[in-house]
Amino acid sequence: MEKKKNILISSNGSSIAKILSNCLVSHNINFINDKDLIYSNSKELEKLFEKIDVYVHIGFKGFLAKDEMELIDYHTRITYDLLFAAGKKNVEKVISISTLELYKDYEANLTVSENWETKFPLDQPELLCANLSEKVCKEFARDQVFEVINLRLGDLRENSDTRLSEEKFKKSINLMVDLDFSSEELKQTKNPFNSARKKGPNWINLHLQDTFEGQKFLTNKIDNLIGV
């Protein structure tokens, strides 16, 4: 059995946070509360990351805002401050939770991989913020502060053409938490992390939905990792 990790999740009030909590029960989980985000100096956030191994940042429907400006502020300034604090406390890995809905404006007949550019409606603030959150996370990966795994999730509800079962999500998120990037075993295998790192920052996009005939999004990268 893998060693228990200390995991901090960016919020606890959303449905995705509850699903993450169910999926990561074998680890020690803490959440960031609304009161933790009331700060006058970003250094105050560092206490949240004491002894934290992995930070899970929910960049889509994870923060309940009063208005659009608060939503944008959270996914830009506050996200930056949280990641900066995580880097100061030597968090080893960040898992960014994003969404496949960033590709919703592409035609239904196209098969989309992780290499495609996101193309989303600018009049939908939550999708704009998901894109902004990804960009902030990628900046820290580019500066090699920590490894960032960006998981673009399908729909966790049933009867969707991008459906994602909680079972597959659980298997995938636990593998991402347990992966040791410094291990010689991982370095010497053919895996998407090594190939991605050769091309640039310590950042990788992975698309995650159930595997079935006619699926819109290619998931072979993560399917190979979890043995589907």
C-alpha positions in Angstrom: 0.0 0.0 0.0 1.2 3.5 -0.9 2.2 5.8 1.9 -0.6 8.2 3.1 -0.2 11.7 1.8 -1.2 14.9 3.4 -3.6 16.5 0.8 -5.0 20.0 0.8 -8.1 20.7 -1.3 -8.9 24.3 -2.4 -12.5 24.3 -1.1 -15.0 22.1 0.6 -18.4 23.6 -0.4 -18.8 22.2 -3.9 -20.0 18.9 -5.3 -16.6 18.2 -6.8 -14.9 18.7 -3.4 -17.2 16.1 -1.9 -16.5 13.6 -4.6 -12.7 14.3 -4.2 -13.2 13.6 -0.4 -14.8 10.3 -1.1 -12.1 9.3 -3.6 -9.2 10.2 -1.4 -10.3 8.6 1.8 -7.1 6.6 2.1 -5.1 9.8 2.6 -5.1 12.6 5.1 -7.4 15.4 3.7 -7.7 19.0 4.7 -9.8 21.8 3.0 -9.3 25.5 2.6 -12.3 27.4 4.1 -13.7 30.7 3.1 -12.2 32.4 6.2 -8.8 31.2 5.2 -9.0 33.4 2.1 -9.5 36.6 4.0 -5.9 37.8 4.3 -4.0 41.1 4.2 -0.7 39.6 3.3 -0.3 36.6 1.0 2.4 35.2 3.4 -0.5 34.4 5.8 -1.5 31.6 3.3 1.7 29.7 4.0 0.3 28.2 7.2 -2.3 26.3 5.1 0.5 24.3 3.4 2.4 23.2 6.5 3.3 19.5 6.0 1.2 19.3 2.9 2.5 16.9 0.2 -0.1 17.4 -2.5 -2.4 20.4 -3.3 -5.6 19.9 -5.3 -6.7 23.1 -6.8 -10.3 23.0 -8.2 -10.4 25.4 -11.1 -13.9 24.7 -12.3 -17.1 25.0 -10.1 -15.1 24.7 -6.9 -15.5 28.2 -5.6 -18.9 29.7 -4.8 -18.7 33.4 -5.6 -21.2 36.2 -5.1 -20.5 37.8 -8.5 -18.4 37.5 -11.6 -15.7 39.8 -10.4 -15.2 37.8 -7.3 -15.0 34.6 -9.4 -12.3 36.1 -11.6 -10.4 37.4 -8.7 -10.3 34.0 -7.1 -9.1 32.2 -10.2 -6.4 34.7 -10.9 -5.0 36.7 -7.9 -6.0 34.3 -5.1 -5.0 31.2 -7.1 -1.6 32.8 -7.7 -1.2 33.6 -4.0 -2.2 30.1 -3.0 0.3 28.5 -5.4 3.0 30.9 -4.4 2.4 29.8 -0.7 2.5 26.2 -1.8 5.8 26.7 -3.4 7.2 28.4 -0.4 6.3 25.4 1.7 7.8 23.0 -0.8 4.6 21.2 -1.8 5.8 18.4 -4.1 2.9 18.3 -6.5 -0.2 20.3 -7.6 -3.2 18.6 -9.2 -5.3 21.1 -11.1 -9.0 20.1 -11.6 -10.3 21.6 -14.9 -13.0 20.6 -17.3 -13.5 19.1 -20.8 -16.2 21.8 -21.3 -13.4 24.1 -22.4 -13.8 22.4 -25.7 -17.6 22.6 -25.9 -17.5 24.9 -29.0 -15.7 22.4 -31.1 -17.9 20.4 -33.5 -19.4 17.2 -32.1 -17.9 15.0 -34.8 -14.3 15.9 -33.9 -12.1 13.7 -31.8 -10.1 15.9 -29.4 -6.8 15.2 -27.7 -4.9 17.0 -25.0 -2.8 18.8 -27.7 -5.8 20.8 -29.0 -6.2 24.4 -28.0 -9.1 25.2 -25.8 -12.0 27.0 -27.5 -14.7 28.1 -25.1 -17.5 30.7 -25.1 -16.2 33.9 -23.5 -19.7 34.7 -22.3 -19.6 31.9 -19.7 -17.6 33.1 -16.7 -17.0 29.7 -15.2 -15.3 28.5 -18.3 -13.4 31.7 -18.7 -12.2 31.2 -15.1 -11.3 27.5 -15.7 -9.0 28.7 -18.5 -7.5 31.4 -16.4 -6.9 29.0 -13.5 -5.1 26.6 -15.9 -2.9 29.5 -17.1 -1.9 30.5 -13.6 -1.0 26.9 -12.7 1.0 26.5 -15.8 3.1 29.5 -15.0 4.3 27.8 -11.8 5.0 24.6 -13.6 7.0 26.6 -16.2 9.1 28.1 -13.4 9.6 24.5 -12.1 8.2 25.4 -8.7 6.4 22.0 -8.6 4.9 19.4 -10.9 1.4 20.2 -12.1 -1.0 17.6 -13.4 -4.0 19.3 -15.1 -7.0 16.9 -15.1 -9.7 18.0 -17.5 -12.7 16.1 -16.3 -15.8 14.8 -18.1 -19.3 15.1 -16.7 -19.6 13.3 -13.3 -23.4 13.0 -13.9 -24.8 10.1 -15.8 -26.2 10.2 -19.4 -23.6 12.6 -20.8 -21.5 12.1 -23.9 -18.5 13.1 -21.7 -19.6 11.0 -18.7 -17.0 10.1 -16.1 -17.8 7.5 -13.5 -16.7 8.2 -9.9 -15.0 4.8 -10.0 -12.7 5.8 -12.8 -12.1 9.2 -11.3 -11.1 7.6 -8.0 -8.7 5.3 -9.6 -7.1 8.1 -11.6 -6.9 10.7 -8.9 -5.3 8.3 -6.5 -2.7 7.3 -9.1 -1.9 11.0 -9.7 -1.4 11.5 -5.9 0.8 8.5 -5.5 3.1 9.0 -8.6 6.7 9.7 -7.5 8.3 11.8 -10.3 11.8 11.3 -8.8 11.7 7.5 -9.0 14.0 5.9 -11.4 11.3 3.4 -12.3 9.0 6.2 -13.6 11.9 8.0 -15.4 12.9 4.9 -17.3 9.4 4.0 -18.5 7.5 5.3 -21.5 4.9 7.5 -20.0 3.3 10.9 -20.8 5.0 12.7 -18.0 8.5 12.1 -19.3 7.6 13.0 -22.9 5.8 16.2 -21.7 8.7 17.4 -19.6 11.1 17.1 -22.5 8.9 19.5 -24.4 8.7 22.2 -21.8 7.6 22.8 -18.2 6.7 20.4 -15.5 3.1 20.4 -16.7 0.9 17.8 -18.3 -2.8 17.9 -19.5 -4.8 14.7 -19.1 -8.3 14.2 -20.4 -10.5 12.1 -18.2 -13.8 10.6 -19.1 -15.2 7.0 -19.4 -13.9 5.0 -22.3 -16.6 3.9 -24.8 -17.2 3.7 -28.5 -17.6 7.1 -30.1 -16.2 9.1 -27.2 -15.4 12.7 -28.2 -12.2 13.0 -26.1 -9.1 10.8 -26.4 -8.2 9.4 -23.0 -5.4 6.9 -24.0 -2.8 8.7 -21.9 -4.5 8.2 -18.6 -6.1 4.9 -19.7 -2.6 3.5 -20.2 -1.5 4.7 -16.8 -4.4 3.2 -14.9 -4.5 0.0 -16.9 -7.8 0.4 -18.8 
